[in-house]
Amino acid sequence: MTEQSRYGEVLTSLQNELVQLSTNSRHITVAGATHYTLVSKSKYAAAVTDALRRVARPSESLGDR
Protein backbone atom coordinates (compact mmCIF):
# COMPACT_ATOMS: atom_id res chain seq x y z
CA MET A 1 0.00 0.00 0.00
CA THR A 2 1.23 3.44 -0.72
CA GLU A 3 -1.40 5.47 1.10
CA GLN A 4 -0.21 5.22 4.71
CA SER A 5 -1.00 8.55 6.28
CA ARG A 6 0.75 8.25 9.65
CA TYR A 7 4.33 7.11 9.97
CA GLY A 8 4.22 5.69 6.45
CA GLU A 9 7.97 5.75 5.89
CA VAL A 10 8.66 4.09 9.25
CA LEU A 11 6.06 1.38 8.66
CA THR A 12 7.37 0.68 5.17
CA SER A 13 10.92 0.42 6.49
CA LEU A 14 9.83 -2.02 9.20
CA GLN A 15 7.89 -4.10 6.68
CA ASN A 16 10.97 -4.25 4.44
CA GLU A 17 12.98 -5.57 7.40
CA LEU A 18 10.28 -8.08 8.32
CA VAL A 19 10.24 -9.69 4.88
CA GLN A 20 13.94 -10.49 5.23
CA LEU A 21 13.22 -12.90 8.10
CA SER A 22 12.06 -15.57 5.67
CA THR A 23 13.33 -16.87 2.35
CA ASN A 24 9.70 -17.42 1.28
CA SER A 25 8.48 -13.84 1.71
CA ARG A 26 7.82 -10.88 -0.50
CA HIS A 27 6.89 -7.29 0.25
CA ILE A 28 4.66 -6.09 -2.52
CA THR A 29 3.40 -2.52 -2.66
CA VAL A 30 0.04 -1.92 -4.29
CA ALA A 31 0.15 1.66 -5.53
CA GLY A 32 -2.83 3.73 -4.40
CA ALA A 33 -4.23 1.05 -2.09
CA THR A 34 -5.27 1.55 1.51
CA HIS A 35 -6.24 -1.05 4.11
CA TYR A 36 -9.89 -0.39 3.29
CA THR A 37 -9.54 -0.53 -0.49
CA LEU A 38 -7.62 -3.80 -0.35
CA VAL A 39 -10.95 -5.44 0.39
CA SER A 40 -13.44 -2.95 -1.05
CA LYS A 41 -11.98 -2.39 -4.54
CA SER A 42 -11.72 -5.40 -6.81
CA LYS A 43 -8.50 -4.31 -8.55
CA TYR A 44 -6.67 -4.01 -5.23
CA ALA A 45 -8.18 -7.22 -3.86
CA ALA A 46 -7.06 -9.02 -7.03
CA ALA A 47 -3.50 -7.74 -6.59
CA VAL A 48 -3.41 -9.12 -3.04
CA THR A 49 -4.93 -12.44 -4.10
CA ASP A 50 -2.40 -12.83 -6.90
CA ALA A 51 0.49 -12.08 -4.54
CA LEU A 52 -0.76 -14.60 -1.97
CA ARG A 53 -1.10 -17.27 -4.63
CA ARG A 54 2.46 -16.68 -5.82
CA VAL A 55 3.81 -17.11 -2.29
CA ALA A 56 1.62 -20.15 -1.60
CA ARG A 57 2.59 -21.84 -4.87
CA PRO A 58 6.08 -20.59 -5.76
CA SER A 59 6.75 -23.27 -8.39
CA GLU A 60 3.71 -22.16 -10.39
CA SER A 61 4.79 -18.52 -10.30
CA LEU A 62 8.05 -19.59 -11.92
CA GLY A 63 6.21 -21.35 -14.74
CA ASP A 64 7.07 -24.90 -13.59
CA ARG A 65 3.60 -26.40 -13.94
PyMOL Python script that loads the backbone (N, CA, C, O; Angstrom):
from pymol import cmd

cmd.read_pdbstr("""\
ATOM      1  N   MET A   1       0.845  -1.164   0.000  1.00  0.00           N
ATOM      2  CA  MET A   1       0.000   0.000   0.000  1.00  0.00           C
ATOM      3  C   MET A   1       0.889   1.225   0.000  1.00  0.00           C
ATOM      4  O   MET A   1       1.959   1.240   0.609  1.00  0.00           O
ATOM      5  N   THR A   2       0.443   2.218  -0.672  1.00  0.00           N
ATOM      6  CA  THR A   2       1.230   3.444  -0.717  1.00  0.00           C
ATOM      7  C   THR A   2       0.574   4.565   0.066  1.00  0.00           C
ATOM      8  O   THR A   2       1.203   5.594   0.310  1.00  0.00           O
ATOM      9  N   GLU A   3      -0.655   4.391   0.455  1.00  0.00           N
ATOM     10  CA  GLU A   3      -1.395   5.467   1.101  1.00  0.00           C
ATOM     11  C   GLU A   3      -1.429   5.300   2.623  1.00  0.00           C
ATOM     12  O   GLU A   3      -2.506   5.176   3.205  1.00  0.00           O
ATOM     13  N   GLN A   4      -0.275   5.297   3.263  1.00  0.00           N
ATOM     14  CA  GLN A   4      -0.210   5.218   4.713  1.00  0.00           C
ATOM     15  C   GLN A   4      -0.012   6.635   5.241  1.00  0.00           C
ATOM     16  O   GLN A   4       1.046   7.237   5.061  1.00  0.00           O
ATOM     17  N   SER A   5      -1.036   7.149   5.889  1.00  0.00           N
ATOM     18  CA  SER A   5      -1.005   8.549   6.275  1.00  0.00           C
ATOM     19  C   SER A   5      -0.078   8.830   7.459  1.00  0.00           C
ATOM     20  O   SER A   5       0.641   9.829   7.436  1.00  0.00           O
ATOM     21  N   ARG A   6      -0.073   8.003   8.468  1.00  0.00           N
ATOM     22  CA  ARG A   6       0.748   8.252   9.655  1.00  0.00           C
ATOM     23  C   ARG A   6       1.951   7.314   9.667  1.00  0.00           C
ATOM     24  O   ARG A   6       1.814   6.099   9.528  1.00  0.00           O
ATOM     25  N   TYR A   7       3.106   7.894   9.832  1.00  0.00           N
ATOM     26  CA  TYR A   7       4.330   7.106   9.973  1.00  0.00           C
ATOM     27  C   TYR A   7       4.576   6.169   8.793  1.00  0.00           C
ATOM     28  O   TYR A   7       5.181   5.111   8.962  1.00  0.00           O
ATOM     29  N   GLY A   8       4.123   6.541   7.625  1.00  0.00           N
ATOM     30  CA  GLY A   8       4.217   5.686   6.450  1.00  0.00           C
ATOM     31  C   GLY A   8       5.626   5.224   6.146  1.00  0.00           C
ATOM     32  O   GLY A   8       5.840   4.047   5.853  1.00  0.00           O
ATOM     33  N   GLU A   9       6.586   6.123   6.208  1.00  0.00           N
ATOM     34  CA  GLU A   9       7.966   5.745   5.890  1.00  0.00           C
ATOM     35  C   GLU A   9       8.513   4.768   6.916  1.00  0.00           C
ATOM     36  O   GLU A   9       9.221   3.825   6.562  1.00  0.00           O
ATOM     37  N   VAL A  10       8.191   4.987   8.184  1.00  0.00           N
ATOM     38  CA  VAL A  10       8.662   4.089   9.251  1.00  0.00           C
ATOM     39  C   VAL A  10       8.044   2.707   9.074  1.00  0.00           C
ATOM     40  O   VAL A  10       8.740   1.695   9.161  1.00  0.00           O
ATOM     41  N   LEU A  11       6.740   2.665   8.828  1.00  0.00           N
ATOM     42  CA  LEU A  11       6.063   1.381   8.657  1.00  0.00           C
ATOM     43  C   LEU A  11       6.601   0.622   7.450  1.00  0.00           C
ATOM     44  O   LEU A  11       6.805  -0.591   7.516  1.00  0.00           O
ATOM     45  N   THR A  12       6.829   1.325   6.360  1.00  0.00           N
ATOM     46  CA  THR A  12       7.369   0.679   5.168  1.00  0.00           C
ATOM     47  C   THR A  12       8.757   0.130   5.437  1.00  0.00           C
ATOM     48  O   THR A  12       9.081  -0.973   4.997  1.00  0.00           O
ATOM     49  N   SER A  13       9.576   0.875   6.147  1.00  0.00           N
ATOM     50  CA  SER A  13      10.922   0.418   6.490  1.00  0.00           C
ATOM     51  C   SER A  13      10.855  -0.846   7.350  1.00  0.00           C
ATOM     52  O   SER A  13      11.595  -1.802   7.114  1.00  0.00           O
ATOM     53  N   LEU A  14       9.977  -0.848   8.335  1.00  0.00           N
ATOM     54  CA  LEU A  14       9.835  -2.022   9.199  1.00  0.00           C
ATOM     55  C   LEU A  14       9.321  -3.229   8.419  1.00  0.00           C
ATOM     56  O   LEU A  14       9.760  -4.353   8.660  1.00  0.00           O
ATOM     57  N   GLN A  15       8.401  -3.006   7.491  1.00  0.00           N
ATOM     58  CA  GLN A  15       7.892  -4.098   6.676  1.00  0.00           C
ATOM     59  C   GLN A  15       8.985  -4.656   5.768  1.00  0.00           C
ATOM     60  O   GLN A  15       9.038  -5.862   5.531  1.00  0.00           O
ATOM     61  N   ASN A  16       9.849  -3.792   5.264  1.00  0.00           N
ATOM     62  CA  ASN A  16      10.975  -4.248   4.445  1.00  0.00           C
ATOM     63  C   ASN A  16      11.930  -5.106   5.258  1.00  0.00           C
ATOM     64  O   ASN A  16      12.484  -6.076   4.741  1.00  0.00           O
ATOM     65  N   GLU A  17      12.130  -4.761   6.521  1.00  0.00           N
ATOM     66  CA  GLU A  17      12.977  -5.571   7.399  1.00  0.00           C
ATOM     67  C   GLU A  17      12.305  -6.905   7.710  1.00  0.00           C
ATOM     68  O   GLU A  17      12.962  -7.946   7.724  1.00  0.00           O
ATOM     69  N   LEU A  18      11.022  -6.875   7.955  1.00  0.00           N
ATOM     70  CA  LEU A  18      10.282  -8.080   8.322  1.00  0.00           C
ATOM     71  C   LEU A  18      10.344  -9.139   7.226  1.00  0.00           C
ATOM     72  O   LEU A  18      10.486 -10.325   7.523  1.00  0.00           O
ATOM     73  N   VAL A  19      10.243  -8.734   5.988  1.00  0.00           N
ATOM     74  CA  VAL A  19      10.241  -9.688   4.883  1.00  0.00           C
ATOM     75  C   VAL A  19      11.576 -10.425   4.779  1.00  0.00           C
ATOM     76  O   VAL A  19      11.630 -11.517   4.214  1.00  0.00           O
ATOM     77  N   GLN A  20      12.625  -9.861   5.300  1.00  0.00           N
ATOM     78  CA  GLN A  20      13.943 -10.491   5.230  1.00  0.00           C
ATOM     79  C   GLN A  20      14.113 -11.631   6.229  1.00  0.00           C
ATOM     80  O   GLN A  20      15.125 -12.332   6.201  1.00  0.00           O
ATOM     81  N   LEU A  21      13.138 -11.822   7.107  1.00  0.00           N
ATOM     82  CA  LEU A  21      13.224 -12.896   8.096  1.00  0.00           C
ATOM     83  C   LEU A  21      12.921 -14.267   7.503  1.00  0.00           C
ATOM     84  O   LEU A  21      13.149 -15.284   8.157  1.00  0.00           O
ATOM     85  N   SER A  22      12.422 -14.308   6.301  1.00  0.00           N
ATOM     86  CA  SER A  22      12.065 -15.574   5.665  1.00  0.00           C
ATOM     87  C   SER A  22      12.566 -15.582   4.231  1.00  0.00           C
ATOM     88  O   SER A  22      12.631 -14.540   3.580  1.00  0.00           O
ATOM     89  N   THR A  23      12.918 -16.765   3.744  1.00  0.00           N
ATOM     90  CA  THR A  23      13.326 -16.875   2.348  1.00  0.00           C
ATOM     91  C   THR A  23      12.106 -17.049   1.438  1.00  0.00           C
ATOM     92  O   THR A  23      12.228 -17.020   0.213  1.00  0.00           O
ATOM     93  N   ASN A  24      10.934 -17.228   2.046  1.00  0.00           N
ATOM     94  CA  ASN A  24       9.702 -17.419   1.280  1.00  0.00           C
ATOM     95  C   ASN A  24       8.749 -16.245   1.512  1.00  0.00           C
ATOM     96  O   ASN A  24       7.554 -16.443   1.732  1.00  0.00           O
ATOM     97  N   SER A  25       9.279 -15.032   1.463  1.00  0.00           N
ATOM     98  CA  SER A  25       8.481 -13.844   1.706  1.00  0.00           C
ATOM     99  C   SER A  25       8.711 -12.817   0.616  1.00  0.00           C
ATOM    100  O   SER A  25       9.759 -12.779  -0.030  1.00  0.00           O
ATOM    101  N   ARG A  26       7.707 -11.995   0.435  1.00  0.00           N
ATOM    102  CA  ARG A  26       7.817 -10.879  -0.502  1.00  0.00           C
ATOM    103  C   ARG A  26       7.088  -9.692   0.099  1.00  0.00           C
ATOM    104  O   ARG A  26       6.077  -9.861   0.780  1.00  0.00           O
ATOM    105  N   HIS A  27       7.585  -8.515  -0.143  1.00  0.00           N
ATOM    106  CA  HIS A  27       6.891  -7.294   0.252  1.00  0.00           C
ATOM    107  C   HIS A  27       6.471  -6.608  -1.032  1.00  0.00           C
ATOM    108  O   HIS A  27       7.294  -6.054  -1.761  1.00  0.00           O
ATOM    109  N   ILE A  28       5.196  -6.654  -1.290  1.00  0.00           N
ATOM    110  CA  ILE A  28       4.662  -6.091  -2.520  1.00  0.00           C
ATOM    111  C   ILE A  28       3.852  -4.849  -2.173  1.00  0.00           C
ATOM    112  O   ILE A  28       2.996  -4.883  -1.289  1.00  0.00           O
ATOM    113  N   THR A  29       4.125  -3.767  -2.866  1.00  0.00           N
ATOM    114  CA  THR A  29       3.400  -2.523  -2.655  1.00  0.00           C
ATOM    115  C   THR A  29       2.351  -2.374  -3.748  1.00  0.00           C
ATOM    116  O   THR A  29       2.658  -2.474  -4.936  1.00  0.00           O
ATOM    117  N   VAL A  30       1.136  -2.139  -3.342  1.00  0.00           N
ATOM    118  CA  VAL A  30       0.039  -1.922  -4.285  1.00  0.00           C
ATOM    119  C   VAL A  30      -0.212  -0.416  -4.333  1.00  0.00           C
ATOM    120  O   VAL A  30      -0.796   0.158  -3.413  1.00  0.00           O
ATOM    121  N   ALA A  31       0.233   0.205  -5.403  1.00  0.00           N
ATOM    122  CA  ALA A  31       0.147   1.661  -5.534  1.00  0.00           C
ATOM    123  C   ALA A  31      -1.297   2.146  -5.433  1.00  0.00           C
ATOM    124  O   ALA A  31      -2.185   1.643  -6.120  1.00  0.00           O
ATOM    125  N   GLY A  32      -1.511   3.124  -4.571  1.00  0.00           N
ATOM    126  CA  GLY A  32      -2.826   3.725  -4.405  1.00  0.00           C
ATOM    127  C   GLY A  32      -3.747   3.016  -3.437  1.00  0.00           C
ATOM    128  O   GLY A  32      -4.811   3.539  -3.107  1.00  0.00           O
ATOM    129  N   ALA A  33      -3.365   1.841  -2.974  1.00  0.00           N
ATOM    130  CA  ALA A  33      -4.233   1.054  -2.094  1.00  0.00           C
ATOM    131  C   ALA A  33      -4.144   1.530  -0.654  1.00  0.00           C
ATOM    132  O   ALA A  33      -3.121   2.057  -0.215  1.00  0.00           O
ATOM    133  N   THR A  34      -5.227   1.334   0.063  1.00  0.00           N
ATOM    134  CA  THR A  34      -5.274   1.550   1.509  1.00  0.00           C
ATOM    135  C   THR A  34      -5.755   0.248   2.141  1.00  0.00           C
ATOM    136  O   THR A  34      -6.150  -0.675   1.429  1.00  0.00           O
ATOM    137  N   HIS A  35      -5.725   0.166   3.473  1.00  0.00           N
ATOM    138  CA  HIS A  35      -6.237  -1.047   4.110  1.00  0.00           C
ATOM    139  C   HIS A  35      -7.687  -1.292   3.698  1.00  0.00           C
ATOM    140  O   HIS A  35      -8.072  -2.430   3.430  1.00  0.00           O
ATOM    141  N   TYR A  36      -8.477  -0.249   3.647  1.00  0.00           N
ATOM    142  CA  TYR A  36      -9.887  -0.387   3.291  1.00  0.00           C
ATOM    143  C   TYR A  36     -10.052  -0.826   1.832  1.00  0.00           C
ATOM    144  O   TYR A  36     -10.835  -1.734   1.550  1.00  0.00           O
ATOM    145  N   THR A  37      -9.334  -0.203   0.916  1.00  0.00           N
ATOM    146  CA  THR A  37      -9.536  -0.525  -0.494  1.00  0.00           C
ATOM    147  C   THR A  37      -8.968  -1.881  -0.884  1.00  0.00           C
ATOM    148  O   THR A  37      -9.313  -2.408  -1.942  1.00  0.00           O
ATOM    149  N   LEU A  38      -8.110  -2.452  -0.060  1.00  0.00           N
ATOM    150  CA  LEU A  38      -7.617  -3.799  -0.353  1.00  0.00           C
ATOM    151  C   LEU A  38      -8.737  -4.822  -0.354  1.00  0.00           C
ATOM    152  O   LEU A  38      -8.633  -5.864  -1.002  1.00  0.00           O
ATOM    153  N   VAL A  39      -9.811  -4.527   0.371  1.00  0.00           N
ATOM    154  CA  VAL A  39     -10.954  -5.442   0.386  1.00  0.00           C
ATOM    155  C   VAL A  39     -12.186  -4.864  -0.293  1.00  0.00           C
ATOM    156  O   VAL A  39     -13.101  -5.610  -0.643  1.00  0.00           O
ATOM    157  N   SER A  40     -12.230  -3.553  -0.487  1.00  0.00           N
ATOM    158  CA  SER A  40     -13.436  -2.950  -1.051  1.00  0.00           C
ATOM    159  C   SER A  40     -13.345  -2.650  -2.544  1.00  0.00           C
ATOM    160  O   SER A  40     -14.371  -2.412  -3.182  1.00  0.00           O
ATOM    161  N   LYS A  41     -12.157  -2.654  -3.109  1.00  0.00           N
ATOM    162  CA  LYS A  41     -11.981  -2.387  -4.538  1.00  0.00           C
ATOM    163  C   LYS A  41     -11.417  -3.636  -5.201  1.00  0.00           C
ATOM    164  O   LYS A  41     -10.376  -4.147  -4.788  1.00  0.00           O
ATOM    165  N   SER A  42     -12.095  -4.121  -6.214  1.00  0.00           N
ATOM    166  CA  SER A  42     -11.720  -5.398  -6.810  1.00  0.00           C
ATOM    167  C   SER A  42     -10.306  -5.401  -7.396  1.00  0.00           C
ATOM    168  O   SER A  42      -9.628  -6.426  -7.330  1.00  0.00           O
ATOM    169  N   LYS A  43      -9.843  -4.286  -7.964  1.00  0.00           N
ATOM    170  CA  LYS A  43      -8.498  -4.311  -8.553  1.00  0.00           C
ATOM    171  C   LYS A  43      -7.424  -4.460  -7.483  1.00  0.00           C
ATOM    172  O   LYS A  43      -6.408  -5.114  -7.715  1.00  0.00           O
ATOM    173  N   TYR A  44      -7.638  -3.861  -6.318  1.00  0.00           N
ATOM    174  CA  TYR A  44      -6.665  -4.011  -5.233  1.00  0.00           C
ATOM    175  C   TYR A  44      -6.770  -5.389  -4.590  1.00  0.00           C
ATOM    176  O   TYR A  44      -5.754  -6.001  -4.258  1.00  0.00           O
ATOM    177  N   ALA A  45      -7.987  -5.875  -4.415  1.00  0.00           N
ATOM    178  CA  ALA A  45      -8.177  -7.221  -3.863  1.00  0.00           C
ATOM    179  C   ALA A  45      -7.537  -8.265  -4.771  1.00  0.00           C
ATOM    180  O   ALA A  45      -6.935  -9.224  -4.289  1.00  0.00           O
ATOM    181  N   ALA A  46      -7.665  -8.081  -6.071  1.00  0.00           N
ATOM    182  CA  ALA A  46      -7.060  -9.015  -7.025  1.00  0.00           C
ATOM    183  C   ALA A  46      -5.535  -9.000  -6.922  1.00  0.00           C
ATOM    184  O   ALA A  46      -4.896 -10.047  -7.025  1.00  0.00           O
ATOM    185  N   ALA A  47      -4.959  -7.834  -6.723  1.00  0.00           N
ATOM    186  CA  ALA A  47      -3.499  -7.741  -6.586  1.00  0.00           C
ATOM    187  C   ALA A  47      -3.023  -8.504  -5.358  1.00  0.00           C
ATOM    188  O   ALA A  47      -1.997  -9.183  -5.405  1.00  0.00           O
ATOM    189  N   VAL A  48      -3.761  -8.397  -4.265  1.00  0.00           N
ATOM    190  CA  VAL A  48      -3.407  -9.117  -3.037  1.00  0.00           C
ATOM    191  C   VAL A  48      -3.580 -10.620  -3.236  1.00  0.00           C
ATOM    192  O   VAL A  48      -2.721 -11.405  -2.836  1.00  0.00           O
ATOM    193  N   THR A  49      -4.676 -11.015  -3.847  1.00  0.00           N
ATOM    194  CA  THR A  49      -4.929 -12.437  -4.103  1.00  0.00           C
ATOM    195  C   THR A  49      -3.837 -13.041  -4.971  1.00  0.00           C
ATOM    196  O   THR A  49      -3.341 -14.131  -4.686  1.00  0.00           O
ATOM    197  N   ASP A  50      -3.468 -12.341  -6.020  1.00  0.00           N
ATOM    198  CA  ASP A  50      -2.403 -12.831  -6.899  1.00  0.00           C
ATOM    199  C   ASP A  50      -1.089 -12.983  -6.143  1.00  0.00           C
ATOM    200  O   ASP A  50      -0.384 -13.976  -6.320  1.00  0.00           O
ATOM    201  N   ALA A  51      -0.756 -12.015  -5.309  1.00  0.00           N
ATOM    202  CA  ALA A  51       0.489 -12.083  -4.541  1.00  0.00           C
ATOM    203  C   ALA A  51       0.470 -13.258  -3.568  1.00  0.00           C
ATOM    204  O   ALA A  51       1.469 -13.964  -3.429  1.00  0.00           O
ATOM    205  N   LEU A  52      -0.651 -13.471  -2.901  1.00  0.00           N
ATOM    206  CA  LEU A  52      -0.763 -14.600  -1.973  1.00  0.00           C
ATOM    207  C   LEU A  52      -0.632 -15.935  -2.690  1.00  0.00           C
ATOM    208  O   LEU A  52      -0.005 -16.864  -2.182  1.00  0.00           O
ATOM    209  N   ARG A  53      -1.219 -16.021  -3.857  1.00  0.00           N
ATOM    210  CA  ARG A  53      -1.105 -17.268  -4.630  1.00  0.00           C
ATOM    211  C   ARG A  53       0.335 -17.530  -5.050  1.00  0.00           C
ATOM    212  O   ARG A  53       0.784 -18.676  -5.038  1.00  0.00           O
ATOM    213  N   ARG A  54       1.058 -16.487  -5.419  1.00  0.00           N
ATOM    214  CA  ARG A  54       2.457 -16.678  -5.821  1.00  0.00           C
ATOM    215  C   ARG A  54       3.316 -17.161  -4.662  1.00  0.00           C
ATOM    216  O   ARG A  54       4.220 -17.973  -4.859  1.00  0.00           O
ATOM    217  N   VAL A  55       3.046 -16.676  -3.461  1.00  0.00           N
ATOM    218  CA  VAL A  55       3.811 -17.113  -2.294  1.00  0.00           C
ATOM    219  C   VAL A  55       3.403 -18.530  -1.899  1.00  0.00           C
ATOM    220  O   VAL A  55       4.248 -19.342  -1.521  1.00  0.00           O
ATOM    221  N   ALA A  56       2.112 -18.823  -1.988  1.00  0.00           N
ATOM    222  CA  ALA A  56       1.618 -20.147  -1.596  1.00  0.00           C
ATOM    223  C   ALA A  56       2.044 -21.234  -2.569  1.00  0.00           C
ATOM    224  O   ALA A  56       2.228 -22.385  -2.174  1.00  0.00           O
ATOM    225  N   ARG A  57       2.203 -20.872  -3.848  1.00  0.00           N
ATOM    226  CA  ARG A  57       2.594 -21.835  -4.872  1.00  0.00           C
ATOM    227  C   ARG A  57       3.766 -21.290  -5.682  1.00  0.00           C
ATOM    228  O   ARG A  57       3.603 -20.935  -6.849  1.00  0.00           O
ATOM    229  N   PRO A  58       4.944 -21.223  -5.070  1.00  0.00           N
ATOM    230  CA  PRO A  58       6.077 -20.591  -5.757  1.00  0.00           C
ATOM    231  C   PRO A  58       6.486 -21.280  -7.055  1.00  0.00           C
ATOM    232  O   PRO A  58       6.941 -20.605  -7.978  1.00  0.00           O
ATOM    233  N   SER A  59       6.340 -22.591  -7.160  1.00  0.00           N
ATOM    234  CA  SER A  59       6.746 -23.269  -8.391  1.00  0.00           C
ATOM    235  C   SER A  59       5.874 -22.852  -9.568  1.00  0.00           C
ATOM    236  O   SER A  59       6.359 -22.768 -10.696  1.00  0.00           O
ATOM    237  N   GLU A  60       4.601 -22.591  -9.322  1.00  0.00           N
ATOM    238  CA  GLU A  60       3.707 -22.160 -10.389  1.00  0.00           C
ATOM    239  C   GLU A  60       4.048 -20.744 -10.843  1.00  0.00           C
ATOM    240  O   GLU A  60       3.927 -20.430 -12.027  1.00  0.00           O
ATOM    241  N   SER A  61       4.470 -19.890  -9.920  1.00  0.00           N
ATOM    242  CA  SER A  61       4.788 -18.522 -10.304  1.00  0.00           C
ATOM    243  C   SER A  61       6.049 -18.465 -11.170  1.00  0.00           C
ATOM    244  O   SER A  61       6.289 -17.481 -11.871  1.00  0.00           O
ATOM    245  N   LEU A  62       6.841 -19.523 -11.112  1.00  0.00           N
ATOM    246  CA  LEU A  62       8.045 -19.589 -11.924  1.00  0.00           C
ATOM    247  C   LEU A  62       7.783 -20.262 -13.276  1.00  0.00           C
ATOM    248  O   LEU A  62       8.679 -20.364 -14.113  1.00  0.00           O
ATOM    249  N   GLY A  63       6.562 -20.714 -13.471  1.00  0.00           N
ATOM    250  CA  GLY A  63       6.210 -21.348 -14.735  1.00  0.00           C
ATOM    251  C   GLY A  63       6.484 -22.832 -14.777  1.00  0.00           C
ATOM    252  O   GLY A  63       6.430 -23.424 -15.854  1.00  0.00           O
ATOM    253  N   ASP A  64       6.779 -23.468 -13.642  1.00  0.00           N
ATOM    254  CA  ASP A  64       7.071 -24.900 -13.586  1.00  0.00           C
ATOM    255  C   ASP A  64       5.795 -25.681 -13.278  1.00  0.00           C
ATOM    256  O   ASP A  64       5.663 -26.249 -12.194  1.00  0.00           O
ATOM    257  N   ARG A  65       4.881 -25.713 -14.198  1.00  0.00           N
ATOM    258  CA  ARG A  65       3.602 -26.396 -13.943  1.00  0.00           C
ATOM    259  C   ARG A  65       3.641 -27.826 -14.368  1.00  0.00           C
ATOM    260  O   ARG A  65       2.649 -28.540 -14.224  1.00  0.00           O
TER     261      ARG A  65
END
""", "prot")
cmd.dss("prot")
cmd.show_as("cartoon", "prot")
cmd.util.cbc("prot")
cmd.orient("prot")
